[in-house]
Amino acid sequence: MKTAKRLLWIVILGMAISFNACKKSTTGPGTNANYLAPNLVKDTIVKLPPQIATKESTLLSTGDTLGITLAVLVNDAEEVNGFSTILSAYFFIIPSDYPGSSTTKNSDGSTSFTWTYGGEGITLKYYNSSGESWWEYSADSSSYSKEWFYVDDKTSSGEIDMYNYQSFKSPANLVYKCTWSISGTATSYTAYFYSYDGSVYLKTTGTSNADKSGNMTVYDQNINTNALVEQYMFTWTKTGTGSYQAFNLDGMTNISQGSF
């Protein structure tokens, strides 16, 4: 079930790329000289030393089951980073390139860039101050307004929200949410992956350090209740060595543990 559900975010990210493939810019939207793209969205939230991916590939090629376990760590890190990185494309566009685009200053100090794409009204609302910057995409029409993406960067903490936009007129349930906080050179994060019905089917949480050491806990749905339970716990060093514990989907039975 988890594999099928994970295909959802791949499809959505593909749509994101196709939407913005011809509209990238390094200057940001409009003519606002103070516009900044979200810095953390362009960074890697989960930093893994390259030795882990190398071990994964080698072990998988020999049929070693440890390779499958490491693939969970590598793939989940790639998923968190994939959502965060691909969103950066949305913030390097020029709405003035779109017919009928406009720029509006709002009473809360934010700026709205509005244009039309595929028959939908698209608005990028942007706010920047010394302590916080936030970005919000929404799709609008005469009968509805749905949030699309939201990024809030408070320098030492922040949040990324991504919504299901395959049908704006239906409830815009979350597809992905990530919150982070920074202390020194360590970034602590929690990422949630959502099904179409709005329930969380996968959660990862951990700490990523600047030297690429860190830890991650992966929560999956219980096989009987669908409640989130621990499935994997990983800890690794900056050189790619580490340890893990794996649990059955009841969240209680330890089925394997070891080092890598």
Helices and strands as residue ranges (DSSP letters): H 2-20, G 40-42, H 50-62, H 65-86, G 87-91, G 95-97, E 102-105, E 111-117, E 120-128, E 133-140, E 145-153, E 157-163, E 174-183, E 186-194, E 200-209, E 214-221, E 228-236, E 242-247, E 254-259
